[in-house]
Amino acid sequence: MNLSDPHIEDYEDDFFEKIDIDSESLSGKNFQDCHFKNCRFSDCDFSRARGYNMHPGENKMKGAIFTYPDIVNLLSPLGIFINDK
């Protein structure tokens, strides 16, 4: 499956394993309830992407770009939560 396909904006409830991509734009994609395991997203752009669920310890994301508020999804698998009150 090509995650950077510009014709596909929405992925729902998918499981991605061993995806290996570099410097691709995944900006604005909807990954609602998608899970990623043993993937490499070096220098990928996740700006405005939403709904993703990936564990930083199980995936390589060096140089990847994320935006708030969905960046906090990377903390949840580590048991870290942000109180914005």
MODELLER restraints for C-alpha pairs under 7 A, 6 or more apart:
rsr = mdl.restraints
at = mdl.atoms
rsr.add(forms.Gaussian(group=physical.xy_distance, feature=features.Distance(at['CA:4:A'], at['CA:24:A']), mean=6.40, stdev=0.5))
rsr.add(forms.Gaussian(group=physical.xy_distance, feature=features.Distance(at['CA:4:A'], at['CA:25:A']), mean=6.16, stdev=0.5))
rsr.add(forms.Gaussian(group=physical.xy_distance, feature=features.Distance(at['CA:4:A'], at['CA:26:A']), mean=5.60, stdev=0.5))
rsr.add(forms.Gaussian(group=physical.xy_distance, feature=features.Distance(at['CA:9:A'], at['CA:29:A']), mean=4.96, stdev=0.5))
rsr.add(forms.Gaussian(group=physical.xy_distance, feature=features.Distance(at['CA:9:A'], at['CA:30:A']), mean=6.12, stdev=0.5))
rsr.add(forms.Gaussian(group=physical.xy_distance, feature=features.Distance(at['CA:10:A'], at['CA:29:A']), mean=6.02, stdev=0.5))
rsr.add(forms.Gaussian(group=physical.xy_distance, feature=features.Distance(at['CA:10:A'], at['CA:30:A']), mean=4.69, stdev=0.5))
rsr.add(forms.Gaussian(group=physical.xy_distance, feature=features.Distance(at['CA:10:A'], at['CA:31:A']), mean=6.29, stdev=0.5))
rsr.add(forms.Gaussian(group=physical.xy_distance, feature=features.Distance(at['CA:11:A'], at['CA:30:A']), mean=5.95, stdev=0.5))
rsr.add(forms.Gaussian(group=physical.xy_distance, feature=features.Distance(at['CA:11:A'], at['CA:31:A']), mean=4.92, stdev=0.5))
rsr.add(forms.Gaussian(group=physical.xy_distance, feature=features.Distance(at['CA:11:A'], at['CA:32:A']), mean=6.46, stdev=0.5))
rsr.add(forms.Gaussian(group=physical.xy_distance, feature=features.Distance(at['CA:12:A'], at['CA:31:A']), mean=5.79, stdev=0.5))
rsr.add(forms.Gaussian(group=physical.xy_distance, feature=features.Distance(at['CA:12:A'], at['CA:32:A']), mean=4.90, stdev=0.5))
rsr.add(forms.Gaussian(group=physical.xy_distance, feature=features.Distance(at['CA:12:A'], at['CA:33:A']), mean=5.98, stdev=0.5))
rsr.add(forms.Gaussian(group=physical.xy_distance, feature=features.Distance(at['CA:12:A'], at['CA:34:A']), mean=6.01, stdev=0.5))
rsr.add(forms.Gaussian(group=physical.xy_distance, feature=features.Distance(at['CA:13:A'], at['CA:32:A']), mean=6.27, stdev=0.5))
rsr.add(forms.Gaussian(group=physical.xy_distance, feature=features.Distance(at['CA:13:A'], at['CA:33:A']), mean=4.71, stdev=0.5))
rsr.add(forms.Gaussian(group=physical.xy_distance, feature=features.Distance(at['CA:13:A'], at['CA:34:A']), mean=4.72, stdev=0.5))
rsr.add(forms.Gaussian(group=physical.xy_distance, feature=features.Distance(at['CA:14:A'], at['CA:34:A']), mean=4.69, stdev=0.5))
rsr.add(forms.Gaussian(group=physical.xy_distance, feature=features.Distance(at['CA:14:A'], at['CA:35:A']), mean=6.46, stdev=0.5))
rsr.add(forms.Gaussian(group=physical.xy_distance, feature=features.Distance(at['CA:15:A'], at['CA:34:A']), mean=5.73, stdev=0.5))
rsr.add(forms.Gaussian(group=physical.xy_distance, feature=features.Distance(at['CA:15:A'], at['CA:35:A']), mean=4.91, stdev=0.5))
rsr.add(forms.Gaussian(group=physical.xy_distance, feature=features.Distance(at['CA:15:A'], at['CA:36:A']), mean=6.02, stdev=0.5))
rsr.add(forms.Gaussian(group=physical.xy_distance, feature=features.Distance(at['CA:16:A'], at['CA:35:A']), mean=6.18, stdev=0.5))
rsr.add(forms.Gaussian(group=physical.xy_distance, feature=features.Distance(at['CA:16:A'], at['CA:36:A']), mean=4.80, stdev=0.5))
rsr.add(forms.Gaussian(group=physical.xy_distance, feature=features.Distance(at['CA:16:A'], at['CA:37:A']), mean=6.37, stdev=0.5))
rsr.add(forms.Gaussian(group=physical.xy_distance, feature=features.Distance(at['CA:17:A'], at['CA:36:A']), mean=5.85, stdev=0.5))
rsr.add(forms.Gaussian(group=physical.xy_distance, feature=features.Distance(at['CA:17:A'], at['CA:37:A']), mean=4.87, stdev=0.5))
rsr.add(forms.Gaussian(group=physical.xy_distance, feature=features.Distance(at['CA:17:A'], at['CA:38:A']), mean=5.77, stdev=0.5))
rsr.add(forms.Gaussian(group=physical.xy_distance, feature=features.Distance(at['CA:17:A'], at['CA:39:A']), mean=6.00, stdev=0.5))
rsr.add(forms.Gaussian(group=physical.xy_distance, feature=features.Distance(at['CA:18:A'], at['CA:37:A']), mean=6.59, stdev=0.5))
rsr.add(forms.Gaussian(group=physical.xy_distance, feature=features.Distance(at['CA:18:A'], at['CA:38:A']), mean=4.99, stdev=0.5))
rsr.add(forms.Gaussian(group=physical.xy_distance, feature=features.Distance(at['CA:18:A'], at['CA:39:A']), mean=4.52, stdev=0.5))
rsr.add(forms.Gaussian(group=physical.xy_distance, feature=features.Distance(at['CA:19:A'], at['CA:39:A']), mean=4.66, stdev=0.5))
rsr.add(forms.Gaussian(group=physical.xy_distance, feature=features.Distance(at['CA:19:A'], at['CA:40:A']), mean=6.18, stdev=0.5))
rsr.add(forms.Gaussian(group=physical.xy_distance, feature=features.Distance(at['CA:20:A'], at['CA:39:A']), mean=5.79, stdev=0.5))
rsr.add(forms.Gaussian(group=physical.xy_distance, feature=features.Distance(at['CA:20:A'], at['CA:40:A']), mean=4.75, stdev=0.5))
rsr.add(forms.Gaussian(group=physical.xy_distance, feature=features.Distance(at['CA:20:A'], at['CA:41:A']), mean=6.38, stdev=0.5))
rsr.add(forms.Gaussian(group=physical.xy_distance, feature=features.Distance(at['CA:21:A'], at['CA:40:A']), mean=6.18, stdev=0.5))
rsr.add(forms.Gaussian(group=physical.xy_distance, feature=features.Distance(at['CA:21:A'], at['CA:41:A']), mean=5.36, stdev=0.5))
rsr.add(forms.Gaussian(group=physical.xy_distance, feature=features.Distance(at['CA:21:A'], at['CA:42:A']), mean=6.81, stdev=0.5))
rsr.add(forms.Gaussian(group=physical.xy_distance, feature=features.Distance(at['CA:22:A'], at['CA:41:A']), mean=5.77, stdev=0.5))
rsr.add(forms.Gaussian(group=physical.xy_distance, feature=features.Distance(at['CA:22:A'], at['CA:42:A']), mean=4.96, stdev=0.5))
rsr.add(forms.Gaussian(group=physical.xy_distance, feature=features.Distance(at['CA:22:A'], at['CA:43:A']), mean=5.92, stdev=0.5))
rsr.add(forms.Gaussian(group=physical.xy_distance, feature=features.Distance(at['CA:22:A'], at['CA:44:A']), mean=6.03, stdev=0.5))
rsr.add(forms.Gaussian(group=physical.xy_distance, feature=features.Distance(at['CA:23:A'], at['CA:42:A']), mean=6.29, stdev=0.5))
rsr.add(forms.Gaussian(group=physical.xy_distance, feature=features.Distance(at['CA:23:A'], at['CA:43:A']), mean=4.62, stdev=0.5))
rsr.add(forms.Gaussian(group=physical.xy_distance, feature=features.Distance(at['CA:23:A'], at['CA:44:A']), mean=4.48, stdev=0.5))
rsr.add(forms.Gaussian(group=physical.xy_distance, feature=features.Distance(at['CA:24:A'], at['CA:44:A']), mean=4.85, stdev=0.5))
rsr.add(forms.Gaussian(group=physical.xy_distance, feature=features.Distance(at['CA:24:A'], at['CA:45:A']), mean=6.33, stdev=0.5))
rsr.add(forms.Gaussian(group=physical.xy_distance, feature=features.Distance(at['CA:25:A'], at['CA:44:A']), mean=5.80, stdev=0.5))
rsr.add(forms.Gaussian(group=physical.xy_distance, feature=features.Distance(at['CA:25:A'], at['CA:45:A']), mean=4.72, stdev=0.5))
rsr.add(forms.Gaussian(group=physical.xy_distance, feature=features.Distance(at['CA:25:A'], at['CA:46:A']), mean=6.75, stdev=0.5))
rsr.add(forms.Gaussian(group=physical.xy_distance, feature=features.Distance(at['CA:26:A'], at['CA:44:A']), mean=6.95, stdev=0.5))
rsr.add(forms.Gaussian(group=physical.xy_distance, feature=features.Distance(at['CA:26:A'], at['CA:45:A']), mean=5.53, stdev=0.5))
rsr.add(forms.Gaussian(group=physical.xy_distance, feature=features.Distance(at['CA:26:A'], at['CA:46:A']), mean=5.05, stdev=0.5))
rsr.add(forms.Gaussian(group=physical.xy_distance, feature=features.Distance(at['CA:26:A'], at['CA:49:A']), mean=6.75, stdev=0.5))
rsr.add(forms.Gaussian(group=physical.xy_distance, feature=features.Distance(at['CA:27:A'], at['CA:45:A']), mean=5.76, stdev=0.5))
rsr.add(forms.Gaussian(group=physical.xy_distance, feature=features.Distance(at['CA:27:A'], at['CA:46:A']), mean=4.74, stdev=0.5))
rsr.add(forms.Gaussian(group=physical.xy_distance, feature=features.Distance(at['CA:27:A'], at['CA:47:A']), mean=4.67, stdev=0.5))
rsr.add(forms.Gaussian(group=physical.xy_distance, feature=features.Distance(at['CA:27:A'], at['CA:48:A']), mean=5.58, stdev=0.5))
rsr.add(forms.Gaussian(group=physical.xy_distance, feature=features.Distance(at['CA:27:A'], at['CA:49:A']), mean=5.30, stdev=0.5))
rsr.add(forms.Gaussian(group=physical.xy_distance, feature=features.Distance(at['CA:28:A'], at['CA:47:A']), mean=6.35, stdev=0.5))
rsr.add(forms.Gaussian(group=physical.xy_distance, feature=features.Distance(at['CA:28:A'], at['CA:48:A']), mean=4.60, stdev=0.5))
rsr.add(forms.Gaussian(group=physical.xy_distance, feature=features.Distance(at['CA:28:A'], at['CA:49:A']), mean=4.32, stdev=0.5))
rsr.add(forms.Gaussian(group=physical.xy_distance, feature=features.Distance(at['CA:29:A'], at['CA:49:A']), mean=4.71, stdev=0.5))
rsr.add(forms.Gaussian(group=physical.xy_distance, feature=features.Distance(at['CA:29:A'], at['CA:50:A']), mean=6.55, stdev=0.5))
rsr.add(forms.Gaussian(group=physical.xy_distance, feature=features.Distance(at['CA:30:A'], at['CA:49:A']), mean=5.79, stdev=0.5))
rsr.add(forms.Gaussian(group=physical.xy_distance, feature=features.Distance(at['CA:30:A'], at['CA:50:A']), mean=5.07, stdev=0.5))
rsr.add(forms.Gaussian(group=physical.xy_distance, feature=features.Distance(at['CA:30:A'], at['CA:51:A']), mean=6.03, stdev=0.5))
rsr.add(forms.Gaussian(group=physical.xy_distance, feature=features.Distance(at['CA:31:A'], at['CA:50:A']), mean=5.86, stdev=0.5))
rsr.add(forms.Gaussian(group=physical.xy_distance, feature=features.Distance(at['CA:31:A'], at['CA:51:A']), mean=4.74, stdev=0.5))
rsr.add(forms.Gaussian(group=physical.xy_distance, feature=features.Distance(at['CA:31:A'], at['CA:52:A']), mean=4.87, stdev=0.5))
rsr.add(forms.Gaussian(group=physical.xy_distance, feature=features.Distance(at['CA:32:A'], at['CA:50:A']), mean=6.79, stdev=0.5))
rsr.add(forms.Gaussian(group=physical.xy_distance, feature=features.Distance(at['CA:32:A'], at['CA:51:A']), mean=4.06, stdev=0.5))
rsr.add(forms.Gaussian(group=physical.xy_distance, feature=features.Distance(at['CA:32:A'], at['CA:52:A']), mean=6.05, stdev=0.5))
rsr.add(forms.Gaussian(group=physical.xy_distance, feature=features.Distance(at['CA:33:A'], at['CA:51:A']), mean=5.86, stdev=0.5))
rsr.add(forms.Gaussian(group=physical.xy_distance, feature=features.Distance(at['CA:33:A'], at['CA:52:A']), mean=6.30, stdev=0.5))
rsr.add(forms.Gaussian(group=physical.xy_distance, feature=features.Distance(at['CA:33:A'], at['CA:53:A']), mean=6.68, stdev=0.5))
rsr.add(forms.Gaussian(group=physical.xy_distance, feature=features.Distance(at['CA:34:A'], at['CA:52:A']), mean=5.51, stdev=0.5))
rsr.add(forms.Gaussian(group=physical.xy_distance, feature=features.Distance(at['CA:34:A'], at['CA:53:A']), mean=5.93, stdev=0.5))
rsr.add(forms.Gaussian(group=physical.xy_distance, feature=features.Distance(at['CA:35:A'], at['CA:52:A']), mean=6.63, stdev=0.5))
rsr.add(forms.Gaussian(group=physical.xy_distance, feature=features.Distance(at['CA:35:A'], at['CA:53:A']), mean=5.01, stdev=0.5))
rsr.add(forms.Gaussian(group=physical.xy_distance, feature=features.Distance(at['CA:35:A'], at['CA:54:A']), mean=5.83, stdev=0.5))
rsr.add(forms.Gaussian(group=physical.xy_distance, feature=features.Distance(at['CA:36:A'], at['CA:53:A']), mean=6.67, stdev=0.5))
rsr.add(forms.Gaussian(group=physical.xy_distance, feature=features.Distance(at['CA:36:A'], at['CA:54:A']), mean=5.15, stdev=0.5))
rsr.add(forms.Gaussian(group=physical.xy_distance, feature=features.Distance(at['CA:37:A'], at['CA:58:A']), mean=5.76, stdev=0.5))
rsr.add(forms.Gaussian(group=physical.xy_distance, feature=features.Distance(at['CA:37:A'], at['CA:59:A']), mean=6.05, stdev=0.5))
rsr.add(forms.Gaussian(group=physical.xy_distance, feature=features.Distance(at['CA:38:A'], at['CA:58:A']), mean=5.31, stdev=0.5))
rsr.add(forms.Gaussian(group=physical.xy_distance, feature=features.Distance(at['CA:38:A'], at['CA:59:A']), mean=4.94, stdev=0.5))
rsr.add(forms.Gaussian(group=physical.xy_distance, feature=features.Distance(at['CA:39:A'], at['CA:59:A']), mean=4.89, stdev=0.5))
rsr.add(forms.Gaussian(group=physical.xy_distance, feature=features.Distance(at['CA:39:A'], at['CA:60:A']), mean=6.26, stdev=0.5))
rsr.add(forms.Gaussian(group=physical.xy_distance, feature=features.Distance(at['CA:40:A'], at['CA:59:A']), mean=5.85, stdev=0.5))
rsr.add(forms.Gaussian(group=physical.xy_distance, feature=features.Distance(at['CA:40:A'], at['CA:60:A']), mean=4.60, stdev=0.5))
rsr.add(forms.Gaussian(group=physical.xy_distance, feature=features.Distance(at['CA:40:A'], at['CA:61:A']), mean=6.08, stdev=0.5))
rsr.add(forms.Gaussian(group=physical.xy_distance, feature=features.Distance(at['CA:41:A'], at['CA:60:A']), mean=6.07, stdev=0.5))
rsr.add(forms.Gaussian(group=physical.xy_distance, feature=features.Distance(at['CA:41:A'], at['CA:61:A']), mean=4.90, stdev=0.5))
rsr.add(forms.Gaussian(group=physical.xy_distance, feature=features.Distance(at['CA:41:A'], at['CA:64:A']), mean=6.68, stdev=0.5))
rsr.add(forms.Gaussian(group=physical.xy_distance, feature=features.Distance(at['CA:42:A'], at['CA:60:A']), mean=6.79, stdev=0.5))
rsr.add(forms.Gaussian(group=physical.xy_distance, feature=features.Distance(at['CA:42:A'], at['CA:61:A']), mean=5.08, stdev=0.5))
rsr.add(forms.Gaussian(group=physical.xy_distance, feature=features.Distance(at['CA:42:A'], at['CA:62:A']), mean=5.10, stdev=0.5))
rsr.add(forms.Gaussian(group=physical.xy_distance, feature=features.Distance(at['CA:42:A'], at['CA:63:A']), mean=5.74, stdev=0.5))
rsr.add(forms.Gaussian(group=physical.xy_distance, feature=features.Distance(at['CA:42:A'], at['CA:64:A']), mean=5.80, stdev=0.5))
rsr.add(forms.Gaussian(group=physical.xy_distance, feature=features.Distance(at['CA:43:A'], at['CA:62:A']), mean=6.30, stdev=0.5))
rsr.add(forms.Gaussian(group=physical.xy_distance, feature=features.Distance(at['CA:43:A'], at['CA:63:A']), mean=4.31, stdev=0.5))
rsr.add(forms.Gaussian(group=physical.xy_distance, feature=features.Distance(at['CA:43:A'], at['CA:64:A']), mean=4.24, stdev=0.5))
rsr.add(forms.Gaussian(group=physical.xy_distance, feature=features.Distance(at['CA:43:A'], at['CA:65:A']), mean=6.99, stdev=0.5))
rsr.add(forms.Gaussian(group=physical.xy_distance, feature=features.Distance(at['CA:44:A'], at['CA:64:A']), mean=4.66, stdev=0.5))
rsr.add(forms.Gaussian(group=physical.xy_distance, feature=features.Distance(at['CA:44:A'], at['CA:65:A']), mean=6.33, stdev=0.5))
rsr.add(forms.Gaussian(group=physical.xy_distance, feature=features.Distance(at['CA:45:A'], at['CA:64:A']), mean=5.75, stdev=0.5))
rsr.add(forms.Gaussian(group=physical.xy_distance, feature=features.Distance(at['CA:45:A'], at['CA:65:A']), mean=4.78, stdev=0.5))
rsr.add(forms.Gaussian(group=physical.xy_distance, feature=features.Distance(at['CA:45:A'], at['CA:66:A']), mean=6.69, stdev=0.5))
rsr.add(forms.Gaussian(group=physical.xy_distance, feature=features.Distance(at['CA:46:A'], at['CA:65:A']), mean=5.54, stdev=0.5))
rsr.add(forms.Gaussian(group=physical.xy_distance, feature=features.Distance(at['CA:46:A'], at['CA:66:A']), mean=4.91, stdev=0.5))
rsr.add(forms.Gaussian(group=physical.xy_distance, feature=features.Distance(at['CA:47:A'], at['CA:65:A']), mean=6.21, stdev=0.5))
rsr.add(forms.Gaussian(group=physical.xy_distance, feature=features.Distance(at['CA:47:A'], at['CA:66:A']), mean=4.95, stdev=0.5))
rsr.add(forms.Gaussian(group=physical.xy_distance, feature=features.Distance(at['CA:47:A'], at['CA:67:A']), mean=5.12, stdev=0.5))
rsr.add(forms.Gaussian(group=physical.xy_distance, feature=features.Distance(at['CA:48:A'], at['CA:67:A']), mean=5.92, stdev=0.5))
rsr.add(forms.Gaussian(group=physical.xy_distance, feature=features.Distance(at['CA:50:A'], at['CA:70:A']), mean=5.76, stdev=0.5))
rsr.add(forms.Gaussian(group=physical.xy_distance, feature=features.Distance(at['CA:53:A'], at['CA:73:A']), mean=6.12, stdev=0.5))
rsr.add(forms.Gaussian(group=physical.xy_distance, feature=features.Distance(at['CA:53:A'], at['CA:74:A']), mean=6.95, stdev=0.5))
rsr.add(forms.Gaussian(group=physical.xy_distance, feature=features.Distance(at['CA:54:A'], at['CA:74:A']), mean=6.12, stdev=0.5))
rsr.add(forms.Gaussian(group=physical.xy_distance, feature=features.Distance(at['CA:55:A'], at['CA:74:A']), mean=6.14, stdev=0.5))
rsr.add(forms.Gaussian(group=physical.xy_distance, feature=features.Distance(at['CA:55:A'], at['CA:77:A']), mean=5.65, stdev=0.5))
rsr.add(forms.Gaussian(group=physical.xy_distance, feature=features.Distance(at['CA:56:A'], at['CA:74:A']), mean=6.35, stdev=0.5))
rsr.add(forms.Gaussian(group=physical.xy_distance, feature=features.Distance(at['CA:75:A'], at['CA:81:A']), mean=6.58, stdev=0.5))
